Amino acid sequence: DLTGRVGSGIESFGHTVRDNLPKGGTMGAMADRVADNLESGGRYLQEEGLSGMADDLSNLIRRNPVPALLVGIGIGFMIARATRS
């Protein structure tokens, strides 16, 4: 239920971005792409929920194990640098 509400909020924010940012030119094209991504991300979250996202992530890792390992090492390195005093 919570993920559905968050997804709905993200999708609504995408509509707001589309309505309030420029319509033409380069900025309009970028705003349109951002709004499209927000709306589709919100719909995905509403439809799939957290379990669907976890399934998709595990399938992605199974298909691409080496890049997933490298991303994990990179994230671990960044966390270690950020927490080092």
C-alpha positions in Angstrom: 0.0 0.0 0.0 2.8 2.4 0.9 4.7 1.7 -2.3 1.6 2.3 -4.3 1.1 5.7 -2.6 4.8 6.6 -3.2 4.5 5.6 -6.8 1.4 7.7 -7.2 3.2 10.6 -5.7 6.1 10.2 -8.1 3.8 10.0 -11.0 1.9 13.1 -9.9 5.2 15.0 -9.5 6.0 14.0 -13.1 2.7 15.6 -14.2 3.6 18.7 -12.2 7.0 18.9 -13.8 5.4 18.6 -17.3 2.8 21.3 -16.5 5.2 23.9 -15.0 8.4 23.7 -17.0 9.0 25.2 -20.5 7.3 23.5 -23.4 9.7 24.3 -26.3 13.4 24.3 -27.1 16.1 22.3 -25.4 14.8 23.0 -21.9 11.4 21.8 -22.9 12.7 18.6 -24.4 14.8 17.9 -21.2 11.8 18.7 -19.0 9.6 16.4 -21.1 12.1 13.5 -20.7 12.4 14.1 -16.9 8.6 14.1 -16.7 8.3 10.9 -18.8 10.8 9.1 -16.5 9.1 10.2 -13.3 5.7 9.2 -14.6 6.9 5.8 -15.8 8.9 5.2 -12.6 5.8 6.0 -10.6 3.7 3.6 -12.6 6.3 0.9 -12.3 6.4 1.3 -8.5 2.6 1.2 -8.3 2.3 -1.9 -10.4 5.3 -3.9 -9.2 5.8 -2.9 -5.6 8.9 -3.8 -3.6 8.7 -7.5 -4.3 8.6 -6.9 -8.0 11.5 -4.5 -7.8 13.5 -7.1 -5.8 12.7 -9.8 -8.4 13.8 -7.5 -11.3 17.0 -6.5 -9.4 17.9 -10.2 -8.8 17.2 -11.1 -12.4 19.4 -8.2 -13.5 22.3 -9.3 -11.2 21.9 -12.9 -12.6 22.2 -11.7 -16.2 25.1 -9.3 -15.4 27.1 -10.7 -12.5 30.5 -9.0 -13.2 29.1 -5.5 -13.6 26.9 -6.0 -10.5 30.0 -7.0 -8.6 31.9 -4.0 -9.8 29.0 -1.7 -8.8 28.9 -3.3 -5.4 32.6 -2.8 -4.9 32.3 0.9 -6.0 29.4 1.5 -3.7 31.3 -0.1 -0.8 34.4 2.0 -1.6 32.3 5.2 -1.6 30.6 4.3 1.7 34.0 3.5 3.3 35.4 6.9 2.2 32.3 8.8 3.4 32.4 7.2 6.8 36.1 7.5 7.3 36.9 10.2 9.8 
